[in-house]
């Protein structure tokens, strides 16, 4: 599993950021069971995902833990073995997809960076960006109580479209999704963040009010990949040219 990660790390100069999560709600009932992942008695799929994540974090840390075979296919170095190839620094570049205050706290306890998307699996009645900012603060407060030895990062995702030409207005003009949405996932209430789509000057003022963007270290832009590479390059270039400088993004 880690061989491709190693190859990516080498080609990216150590810049690879690895994001993991328990996953989104599935199209089938308990789909994880079809792949042999069955939670124990009284456990949920989320519990199982966190258990597997803890094992993964341990083995990629570089710790030597495995007893070598007495008859290996290839010669082994002396002593216990670790996962190879070992990627130095990868442990500090692992992110967990968090969507609630509880998982934000757990993410900090585990020593992972935190990513938060446009879906939160809880709702307290406050706007999406304020609840997300609260989750970020929970993460930072818990991190301060730990001793992980490095500074964490937090990312948030947004759908942002600067309307600078007729294509943008046709695709993302007024569509009725400029407000948070409330829904239910697996029987629990969830809050979905709104999309931002406006003329650049209006967009800048709207984004200034987003408390979670202000609290995060990194902003990830979601793009409509079904519209093709050329148009998505235009979407990103429009943000970089017409929006980012006014907000001090870099």
HELIX and SHEET records of a PDB file:
HELIX    1   1 UNK A    2  UNK A   12  1                                  11    
HELIX    2   2 UNK A   31  UNK A   35  5                                   5    
HELIX    3   3 UNK A   45  UNK A   59  1                                  15    
HELIX    4   4 UNK A   90  UNK A   93  5                                   4    
HELIX    5   5 UNK A  101  UNK A  110  1                                  10    
HELIX    6   6 UNK A  128  UNK A  144  1                                  17    
HELIX    7   7 UNK A  166  UNK A  172  1                                   7    
HELIX    8   8 UNK A  200  UNK A  208  1                                   9    
HELIX    9   9 UNK A  211  UNK A  215  1                                   5    
HELIX   10  10 UNK A  225  UNK A  227  5                                   3    
HELIX   11  11 UNK A  229  UNK A  242  1                                  14    
HELIX   12  12 UNK A  244  UNK A  247  1                                   4    
SHEET    1   A 5 UNK A  18  UNK A  20  0                                        
SHEET    2   A 5 UNK A  94  UNK A  97  1                                        
SHEET    3   A 5 UNK A 113  UNK A 116  1                                        
SHEET    4   A 5 UNK A 154  UNK A 158  1                                        
SHEET    5   A 5 UNK A 218  UNK A 221  1                                        
SHEET    1   B 3 UNK A 119  UNK A 120  0                                        
SHEET    2   B 3 UNK A 188  UNK A 192 -1                                        
SHEET    3   B 3 UNK A 181  UNK A 185 -1                                        
SHEET    1   C 2 UNK A 160  UNK A 162  0                                        
SHEET    2   C 2 UNK A 196  UNK A 198  1                                        
END                                                                             
